[in-house]
Amino acid sequence: MRGFDQLARREAPKLLEKVTGLPVRVEEAPNRKRGVEGPDFALRAGDYTFLVEVKSSSAAGPVDLAVQHLKKLLPKGRKNTIPLLVVPYMGNTGWAKCLEADVSWLDLSGNARIKAPGLIIGLQVYPNRFKGKGRPSTAFAPKSSRVARWLLLHPQAPVTQREIARSTGLGEGFVSRIVARLSEEGYVVRMGADGEGEGDGTGFGGGSAPGAGEGDGSGDGHSRSLPLRVRDPALLLGAWREAYDFSKHQIIAGHIAARSSEQLLHDLTRAFSKGKIPYAVTGLAGASLYSRFAQYRLVTVYVSAFPEDEFLKKIGFRAEEQGANVWLVIPNDEGVFAGSQEREGIRCVSPLQVYLDLKGHPERAAEAAAELRHEFLNLVNHA
């Protein structure tokens, strides 16, 4: 963070001057309010003073923390004092969060949305110049996401890292690394002895958390023993959905002749059950079983392994992309089956997993996702 903070202090004045057309200079940050840490620095542009908060990520968690902090910094009655969030590149989720909170932002890729008395600027045309090479470190990688999934399936229960490890089948060191990342980005908080969350959600990451990849790791024993909880379940869910990519699973598209999609769903899942093939329905068919949202054409089913050719022949499955009405999906991690439920005698992945998977589906998937979230994923903010 220190390196990016220095870069932001050097580059932000030039970029703000470019987008506003006003001369800009760096000023010392105003004295902090009692109990509230001050901004990282301030920028003077004409008659405006921008109180700058720097974040090295525009993920939902860091942006939410920055927005809350900037709101606390605003002096009453000073309309020309503007909170300004500076990030490397503003993604869609962070952009929406700032828009909702009416907080101005500037990214070091050259984009900005700034709103002040007599000044409105909207510029989002430049690509991300900070896009890293290779595989990014994330708490939402296939195996890593078991932690977020377990927390979202149990959002009201404070839990220790050891309990998460035991419940998800992950090593304690691996869970420690993922929790450190989630804590650093403001998605989880540690609980004190009195049951209250400690700090502002940046938690026990110890500054720059280690990369949350797919390897093992180690963590501080004392930290692992403290219970933790999700700071804002809806925020964590939104960040995960933004990072989620259904196409990373192995998808075999095909066609099975059937009079209707409902008949296809029941015949197919009955065949899986008789063949003792572990399965769980997702996508629009899953959404329909949970919320009776709407008719659907595509039936999507997770299977633990690709069925034998003899079984596929027996059910009349013909692999084809064009005109497919069935997707058989081999998951990139078995965690997708966590929280599965029986609905009308059919095994479905959890509503949480259906919601994520709908991001990669055609037809009326966006409407189905919104309905499912409203009905089953009305997560409470525990902050």
C-alpha positions in Angstrom: 0.0 0.0 0.0 2.8 2.4 0.8 4.1 2.3 -2.7 0.7 3.0 -4.2 0.1 5.8 -1.7 3.3 7.5 -2.9 2.3 7.0 -6.5 -1.2 8.4 -5.9 0.3 11.5 -4.1 2.5 12.1 -7.1 0.0 11.3 -10.0 -3.4 12.4 -8.6 -2.7 16.2 -8.7 -1.7 16.0 -12.4 -4.7 13.9 -13.3 -7.1 16.1 -11.3 -5.7 19.1 -13.0 -6.2 17.4 -16.4 -9.8 16.5 -15.9 -10.9 19.7 -14.1 -8.8 22.2 -16.1 -8.0 23.9 -12.7 -4.5 24.4 -11.2 -4.0 21.8 -8.5 -1.6 21.7 -5.6 -1.1 19.2 -2.7 -1.9 20.5 0.7 -1.4 19.1 4.2 -4.4 17.0 5.3 -6.7 18.9 7.7 -6.5 18.0 11.4 -8.4 14.8 12.0 -11.7 14.8 13.9 -11.8 13.3 17.3 -11.7 9.6 16.9 -11.6 9.8 13.1 -8.4 9.4 11.2 -7.9 12.1 8.7 -7.6 11.8 4.9 -4.4 10.6 3.2 -3.8 14.0 1.8 -5.7 17.0 0.4 -5.7 18.6 -3.0 -6.5 22.3 -3.7 -8.1 22.9 -7.1 -9.3 26.5 -7.6 -11.9 27.1 -4.9 -12.3 23.4 -4.1 -10.6 21.3 -1.5 -10.5 17.6 -2.1 -10.0 15.3 0.9 -8.3 12.3 -0.6 -8.6 8.7 0.5 -6.3 6.3 -1.3 -7.1 2.6 -1.8 -4.9 0.1 -3.8 -8.0 -1.8 -4.9 -11.5 -0.8 -6.2 -13.1 -4.0 -5.0 -16.4 -3.6 -3.1 -14.9 -4.0 0.4 -12.1 -1.4 0.2 -14.4 1.0 -1.6 -17.1 0.6 1.0 -14.6 1.3 3.8 -13.3 4.3 2.0 -16.7 5.7 1.4 -17.7 5.4 5.0 -14.5 7.0 6.1 -14.8 9.9 3.7 -18.3 10.6 4.8 -17.1 11.0 8.3 -14.4 13.6 7.2 -16.8 16.1 5.6 -17.0 19.3 7.6 -20.4 20.8 8.0 -21.3 23.8 6.0 -18.3 23.7 3.6 -19.8 22.9 0.3 -16.5 23.3 -1.6 -14.8 20.5 0.4 -15.2 17.4 -1.6 -14.4 13.8 -0.6 -12.3 12.1 -3.3 -11.4 8.4 -3.6 -8.3 7.5 -5.6 -7.8 4.0 -6.8 -5.6 2.4 -9.6 -8.7 1.6 -11.8 -12.3 1.9 -10.9 -14.3 -1.2 -11.7 -18.1 -1.5 -12.1 -18.8 -2.5 -8.5 -16.7 0.3 -7.0 -18.2 2.8 -9.5 -21.7 1.8 -8.5 -20.9 2.0 -4.8 -19.5 5.6 -5.2 -22.4 6.6 -7.3 -24.9 5.3 -4.6 -23.0 7.2 -1.9 -22.5 10.3 -4.0 -18.7 10.2 -3.5 -16.3 11.5 -6.2 -13.5 9.3 -7.4 -10.4 9.5 -9.6 -8.4 6.5 -10.9 -4.7 6.6 -11.9 -5.7 5.2 -15.3 -7.2 8.6 -16.1 -10.9 8.1 -15.4 -13.0 10.1 -13.0 -16.4 11.0 -11.7 -16.4 14.3 -9.8 -19.4 16.1 -8.5 -19.0 19.5 -6.7 -21.0 22.8 -6.7 -20.7 24.1 -10.3 -18.5 21.1 -11.3 -19.7 17.8 -12.8 -17.2 15.5 -14.5 -17.8 12.0 -15.8 -15.0 10.3 -17.7 -14.5 6.6 -18.1 -12.8 5.9 -21.4 -9.3 4.8 -20.4 -8.3 1.1 -19.9 -6.8 -0.3 -16.7 -3.1 0.5 -16.9 -2.5 -1.4 -13.7 -3.8 -4.8 -14.9 -1.3 -7.3 -13.6 0.2 -10.1 -15.7 -0.5 -13.7 -14.9 -3.1 -15.1 -12.4 -4.3 -12.5 -9.9 -4.4 -13.2 -6.2 -8.0 -13.4 -5.0 -10.1 -14.7 -2.2 -12.6 -15.9 -4.7 -10.5 -18.5 -6.6 -12.3 -21.8 -6.9 -11.0 -23.5 -3.8 -10.4 -20.2 -1.9 -14.1 -19.3 -2.4 -15.2 -22.1 0.0 -14.4 -19.7 2.8 -16.7 -17.0 1.4 -19.4 -19.5 0.6 -19.4 -20.9 4.2 -19.5 -17.5 5.7 -22.4 -16.4 3.5 -24.3 -19.6 4.2 -23.9 -18.8 7.9 -23.9 -15.0 8.0 -25.1 -14.5 11.5 -22.8 -17.0 13.3 -19.4 -15.8 14.6 -16.9 -18.5 13.7 -13.2 -19.3 14.1 -10.8 -20.1 11.3 -10.5 -23.6 12.7 -14.2 -24.2 12.4 -14.2 -22.9 8.8 -11.3 -25.2 8.0 -13.0 -28.2 9.5 -16.3 -27.5 7.7 -14.8 -26.8 4.3 -12.1 -29.5 4.2 -9.4 -26.9 3.8 -6.1 -26.7 5.8 -6.0 -24.2 8.6 -3.0 -22.4 7.1 -4.8 -22.0 3.8 -7.9 -20.7 5.5 -5.7 -18.2 7.5 -4.4 -16.8 4.2 -7.9 -16.4 2.7 -9.3 -14.8 5.9 -6.4 -12.4 6.0 -7.2 -11.3 2.5 -11.0 -11.0 3.3 -10.1 -9.0 6.4 -7.7 -6.7 4.6 -10.3 -5.9 2.0 -13.0 -5.2 4.7 -15.3 -8.1 4.2 -14.8 -9.8 7.6 -14.0 -8.5 11.1 -12.6 -10.1 14.1 -14.7 -10.3 17.3 -13.3 -9.1 20.7 -13.8 -10.9 24.0 -17.0 -8.9 24.5 -18.4 -10.0 21.2 -17.9 -6.7 19.4 -16.1 -6.3 16.1 -12.6 -4.9 16.4 -11.4 -2.1 14.2 -12.9 -0.9 11.0 -13.0 -4.1 9.1 -9.4 -3.9 7.9 -8.8 -6.5 10.6 -5.8 -8.6 11.3 -4.3 -8.7 7.8 -1.1 -7.1 9.2 -0.9 -4.4 6.5 -0.4 -6.1 3.1 -1.9 -9.6 3.3 -0.2 -12.5 1.6 -1.6 -13.5 -1.8 -4.7 -15.7 -1.4 -3.9 -18.2 -4.1 -4.4 -21.9 -4.1 -1.4 -23.0 -2.0 -1.1 -23.5 1.7 0.1 -20.9 4.2 0.4 -20.2 7.8 -1.2 -17.7 10.2 -0.9 -16.3 13.7 -2.3 -18.7 16.3 -3.9 -16.0 18.4 -5.7 -14.5 15.4 -7.0 -17.9 14.3 -8.5 -18.4 17.7 -10.6 -15.2 17.6 -14.1 -15.6 16.1 -14.9 -13.6 13.0 -18.0 -12.6 11.1 -19.0 -11.1 7.8 -19.1 -7.3 8.1 -21.6 -6.9 5.3 -22.9 -10.1 3.7 -24.4 -8.3 0.7 -21.1 -6.5 0.0 -19.2 -9.8 0.1 -21.7 -11.5 -2.2 -21.5 -8.6 -4.7 -17.7 -8.8 -4.7 -17.7 -12.5 -5.2 -20.2 -12.2 -8.1 -18.1 -9.6 -9.8 -15.1 -11.9 -9.7 -17.1 -15.1 -10.5 -16.7 -16.7 -14.0 -19.1 -19.6 -14.7 -17.2 -20.4 -17.9 -14.2 -21.6 -15.8 -16.2 -24.8 -15.1 -16.1 -27.5 -17.7 -19.4 -27.2 -19.6 -20.6 -29.9 -22.0 -23.5 -28.5 -24.0 -26.0 -30.9 -25.6 -29.5 -31.7 -26.5 -32.1 -34.2 -25.2 -35.5 -34.5 -26.9 -38.3 -33.7 -24.5 -41.8 -32.3 -24.6 -41.0 -29.5 -22.2 -38.2 -28.2 -20.1 -39.9 -29.3 -16.9 -40.2 -32.9 -18.2 -36.5 -32.7 -19.3 -35.5 -31.6 -15.8 -37.4 -34.4 -14.0 -36.4 -37.1 -16.5 -32.7 -36.1 -16.4 -32.4 -35.8 -12.6 -34.4 -39.1 -12.1 -31.9 -40.8 -14.4 -28.9 -39.4 -12.4 -30.5 -40.6 -9.2 -31.1 -44.1 -10.6 -27.6 -44.2 -12.0 -26.2 -43.1 -8.6 -24.5 -40.2 -10.2 -24.1 -37.2 -7.8 -25.6 -34.1 -9.3 -27.1 -30.8 -8.4 -29.2 -28.5 -10.5 -28.3 -24.8 -11.0 -29.0 -22.0 -13.5 -32.5 -21.1 -14.6 -33.9 -24.5 -13.7 -32.5 -24.1 -10.2 -33.9 -20.6 -9.9 -37.3 -21.9 -11.0 -37.3 -24.6 -8.4 -36.5 -22.1 -5.7 -38.6 -19.1 -6.7 -40.9 -20.4 -9.5 -39.5 -17.4 -11.4 -40.4 -18.2 -15.0 -40.3 -20.8 -17.7 -36.9 -21.8 -19.0 -35.4 -23.7 -21.9 -31.9 -24.6 -20.6 -31.4 -27.2 -17.9 -28.0 -26.9 -16.2 -26.7 -29.6 -13.9 -23.5 -30.0 -12.0 -22.1 -33.6 -12.0 -19.1 -34.7 -10.0 -17.6 -36.4 -13.1 -18.6 -36.7 -16.7 -21.1 -39.6 -17.2 -20.1 -42.7 -19.2 -21.0 -42.8 -22.9 -23.4 -45.7 -22.2 -25.4 -43.5 -19.7 -25.5 -40.6 -22.1 -26.7 -42.8 -24.9 -29.4 -44.2 -22.6 -30.8 -40.7 -21.8 -30.6 -39.6 -25.4 -27.9 -36.9 -24.8 -26.3 -35.6 -28.0 -23.4 -33.2 -27.5 -23.9 -30.0 -29.6 -23.5 -26.3 -29.0 -26.2 -25.1 -31.4 -29.7 -25.6 -30.0 -28.4 -27.1 -26.7 -31.1 -27.5 -24.0 -28.8 -29.2 -21.5 -25.5 -28.1 -19.9 -23.7 -30.8 -18.0 -21.1 -29.0 -15.8 -18.1 -30.5 -14.1 -17.2 -28.0 -11.4 -13.7 -26.6 -11.0 -14.1 -27.2 -7.2 -16.5 -29.5 -5.3 -17.4 -26.5 -3.0 -20.3 -25.8 -5.4 -22.2 -28.6 -3.8 -22.0 -27.1 -0.3 -25.5 -26.2 1.0 -27.3 -28.2 -1.7 -31.0 -28.7 -1.0 -33.9 -30.9 -2.1 -36.6 -29.0 -4.0 -39.6 -31.0 -5.3 -37.5 -34.2 -5.0 -34.7 -32.7 -7.1 -31.2 -31.9 -5.7 -30.3 -28.2 -6.2 -27.2 -26.3 -5.3 -27.7 -23.6 -2.7 -29.6 -20.4 -3.7 -26.3 -18.7 -3.2 -24.6 -20.9 -5.9 -27.6 -20.5 -8.3 -27.3 -16.8 -7.9 -23.6 -16.8 -8.8 -24.1 -19.2 -11.7 -26.9 -17.2 -13.3 -24.3 -14.6 -14.2 -23.1 -16.9 -17.0 -26.5 -17.9 -18.3 -28.6 -16.7 -21.3 -32.4 -16.1 -21.5 -33.8 -14.1 -18.6 -31.0 -15.0 -16.2 -30.5 -11.4 -14.9 -34.2 -11.1 -13.9 -34.1 -14.6 -12.3 -30.9 -13.6 -10.3 -32.6 -10.4 -9.0 -35.7 -12.4 -8.0 -33.6 -15.0 -6.3 -31.6 -12.5 -4.4 -34.7 -10.7 -3.2 -36.4 -13.9 -2.0 -33.6 -16.0 -0.7 -30.5 -13.9 -0.3 -31.9 -10.9 1.6 -28.7 -10.8 3.6 -28.5 -8.5 6.7 -25.7 -6.0 7.2 -24.3 -6.8 10.6 -21.8 -3.9 10.7 
